Amino acid sequence: FHSVASHLLRRYAKLLDLDPHFSIIDTVDSEDIIDLIRQELKFDKKSRAFPKKSRIQELISRSRNCQMALADVIARDYTGLEDYLEELQTLETVYHEYKRRHSLLDYDDLLIQVDQQLRANPAFKRSVQNLFDYVMVDEYQDTNLVQKSFADQLCERHKNLMVVGDDAQSIYGFRGAELENILLFPESWPESKIVRLEQNYRSTQPLLDFSNDLLKQARLGYPKKLFSLRTSGVPPVICRHYSAEDEAIWVVDRVLELREQGLELKDMAVLYRSGFHSGFIQTELLRRSIPYVVYGGIRFIERLGGYGGDLSEI
């Protein structure tokens, strides 16, 4: 989305009364500009702790992606910041003015500028619509309202819009994604056809049976039944533990059980979503003197920076 928007803004800059040499700033740049403004306005000198620059940037971005006023976003998602509303609104106004004066566009500006110009500038809209005969959007369940509007307007003339997504995998609501975009797509495009991709080429049927049982409990979404030609496989086991330490002990106990059954350590793997989740497991493996290798990260003992004490002290 951002790449296409940047291309369109530069290509049609004169038509949009925009400096074609505008600079694009990333999230870190945005935070630094906000921090500079915050210091100039002396908001960071107040007796109470003022929100961090990263939180302010996140707040302004969510407001724009959700197409909600800053006050409404704070009331809905950041009630702890209500005492700072007036200062945050001032910061938002000055931040946008700073970007305008210096020909800067952040990531949100790229999408919003194109979306607004498509609505307000008929000549721009005609030119852009003539560039594309077909549009395909992947991971549509993670699009926000601005992205939906962008795609809809691109396809308003030829109506050749294809979206691919899974309503059961929407995980970016925290940054403005609207699940309703994919759930209500047939209402936005009444002539659309739904194609269900239910065959899974990666997983085994016992795992998909478990997933299907979960999907049956969903009150919203497109009904689907996943299947695989890989019919054999070990069914998943769900274990609930009271703490990360208990979980680590259970995992390592299982490793030892499997080794006793003749499975070699090199044929076992522990998967986790983020590196910091592995700390307790690595500590337990070290405690029991079980050798292991970390792929795609740094071993826990190496992160300690040469710690020379007893692991029982950690």
N, C-alpha and C positions, 0 to 999 in steps of 0.2 A: 504493500500500500504506500509506504513512505517513498520508495524509489520511484514509483509511477507518479506520485504527487510532485516530487521534486522535479522530475523531467517535464511535467506539464507546466509548472510554474515558471521554469526557466525558458521553455520554448515559447510560451505566450506572455512573457513578462510585460511587453509593451502594451498588449491588449488589456492587461490587468493593472496597468499603471504601477508596476512593481519593478524594483531594481533587479535586473537579471543576474547581477553579481552578488546577490544576497548570500550570507554565510549561514550554514546550518550548525546549530549548537546541540550537543548531546546532553544527556541528563546531568553529568558532572558539571558541564559549563553552566547549565541552568541553575544548579544549586549554588555555584560560586557567584553568579550574578545576584541571586536572591540574597546571599550572605552579604555581599557588598552593599546592597540597598538597605538591608536590615541594620548594618553598622552605621551607615550615613544617617538613617532616621533615628539612630540610637535606641532601637527597640531592644537590642541585646543588653542595654545598660539598666533595664528596669529591675526593680527589686525581686520580682518573681521570675522564675526561669522561663525564657521565651522558647517556643518550639524550635527544633533544630532545622537547619536549611533543607535537609533531605525530606523531612516531614512536610515542610511548607511546599516544596516542589511537588511532592506526591499529592498533596491536597489540591493544589491549583490544577494539576494534570487531571485528577479524577473529576473535578468540577467540569472541565471542558469535555472530557470523553463521555461523561454521563449527561452532558448538556443540562446541568443544574447550576443554580446560583451557588456561590461559595457558602453562603449562610445555610442553604438547604443541605449541602453535603456535610457541613459540620454538624448540623442538627441530627442528621441521619447516621453518620458513621464516626464522627469525631467529637462527641459531646464534651470530652474533657478539654476541648480547645475553645469552648463558647466564650470564655472570658477574654479571649484574644481576638474576637471577631473583627472589631473595628480596625485594629492594627493589621490583621491579615488581609482585609479588603484593601487597605491602603497599599500594602506590599504588592498585592496582585495588580493593582492599577499602575503603579510605578514600574513594575517588572515589564508589563506589556508595552508601556511607553518607552522604556529603555531599549527594548528590542526594535521597536519601530524606528527610533532615531538612529540606531546603528545598523540598520538593514540586517537584522538577525531573525532567523526563524528556528524555533525549537521543533521537536518531532510532532507535537500536537498541532503547531501552526501549519505544517505542511498539509495535513489532512483537512483541517478546518478551513484554510484559505481556499483550497480547491472546491470543497463542498459549498462554501458560501458563494464563490464565483459561479459555480454551476447553477445555483439558484437565481443569482441576480444579474448575470451577464449572458444574454441570449447568444451573442456572437461567439463567446468562448464555449458555451455549451454545445453549439452546433459543430464547431471545429473539433472538439474533443470527442463527441459522439461519432464523428466520421472517421476517427482514427482506429476504432475497434469494431470488428464485426461480431466477435464472440468474447465473452468474459467468463473466466472461471475463478472462483474463490475457494481456496482450501482452508481447512480448519474453521469452517464458518461459525461453529458454536462459540468461538473465542472472539468474534468481531464485536465492536461496540456500535453505538448508534450512529456515530459519524461515518464509520467505515461502511455500514449498511446503506446509508444515504448516498455515499460516494458511489458504490457499486450500482445501486438502483438507478441513479441518474445517468451513469455511463450507458446503461442498457435500455433507457426509456424509449429510444427510437426503434431499435431492432429487436428488443426483448429476448436476446440470446444470452441469458445468464444461467450459468451452472454453478451450484455451490456443493461442496463436499464437506461433510462433518458428521459428528456423532454427538447427539444430545446427551449421552451418558458420560461424556468426557469433558464437560465444560468446567474448567478449573480456574479461569482467570477473571472471575467476578470482582476480585479485589482490585483489579486495575481497569474496571469499566466494562468488561465483556457482558453482553446481554444475551442470556440463553433464549429469550423470546425471539431473537432474530431468526434462529433456525426453527423454533417451534411454530412460529407464525408465518414462515416463508410461503406456504401454499395460499395464505390469505393475501399476502402482498402480491403474489404472482399466481392468480387463479388458474391459469392454463398450464401451470407447471406439472411435471410428472415426477413421482417419487420412485427412485430405484433403491431397493434395500440391498446392501452388500453384507450378506449374512455368513458367507463362507469365510472361515478363518484359516490362514495357511501357516500360522505360527504356533498355535497352541493345540493341545490335545483335547479330545472330547470330554474327559472327566473334568478338566478345568473349565471348559465352556459350559458344562452342565451346572457347575457352581455359579458361574456368571449369569446364566439364564435364570436361575432361581432368585438371584439378587434383582435382576431387571424386572421380574414379575411384580416386585413390590413397589416399583416406581408408579407414582400417581400421575405423572406428566411424562410426555415424550412419545416417540414413535415405537410401537410394539415391534419387537424383533426376536428371532430365535437363532442364536449362533450355532454353527455346526462346523465340523472339521472331518476330513477323510482320515486323519490320524486318530483312530478310534481307541487305541490302547494308551495307557499312561497311568501314573500314580495320582489318585485324587488329592486335592489340596487339603491341608489340615490347618484349621484356624485355632490359634492359641492366644489367650488373653492373659497378660501379666500385670502385676501391680506396679512395677517400676522397670526402668531400663536395665537396672542391675539384675532383676529377676529374669528378664528376657535374655540377657547375655548368658546367664548361668544355664538356662534351658537350651539355648543354641549350642553351647559348648558341650553340655551333657549329650546332646543328640549327635554331635560330631564324634564323641568317644564311643557311643553305642554303635554307630555305623562302622567305625574302624574295627571294633571288636567283631563285627559281622563280616569282615574281610574287605571292606571298601577302603581304598587308599586315600590318604589325606589330599593328594593332588587331584583327586576326582571329585572333591567337594567344593562348593562355593557358597558364600554368604552374600546375598545381594541387598543393597540398601539404596534409598533414593538420594540421600545427601551424605557427604563425607563425614559430617559431624555425628551422624547416627552410629558410626562404627566404633566410637571411642570405648564404650563399655565392653563390647565384644572383644576388641583387641586386648584390653586390659585383662579380661578373663582368660584369653588364650595365652597371654604372657604368664599369668599367675600359675597356669597349669603346664607351662613349658611345652606348649603345642606350637610347632613352627607354622608360619603362614606367610603369604605374600599379598601385598595390597596392589591392585591394578588401578591406574587412573587416579592415584592420590599418594599421600605420604604416610608411611607407617607411623602409628601413634608414638612409638618410642623415639622416632627421629624428630617428631614435632616438639618433644620435650627439651630439645636443644642441649643434649649432653647431660641430662639429669643423672646424678650419680647415687641417689638414695635408693632405699628399698621401695619396690613397687607397692608394697602394702601401705606405704605412707600416702600414696596418691588418692 
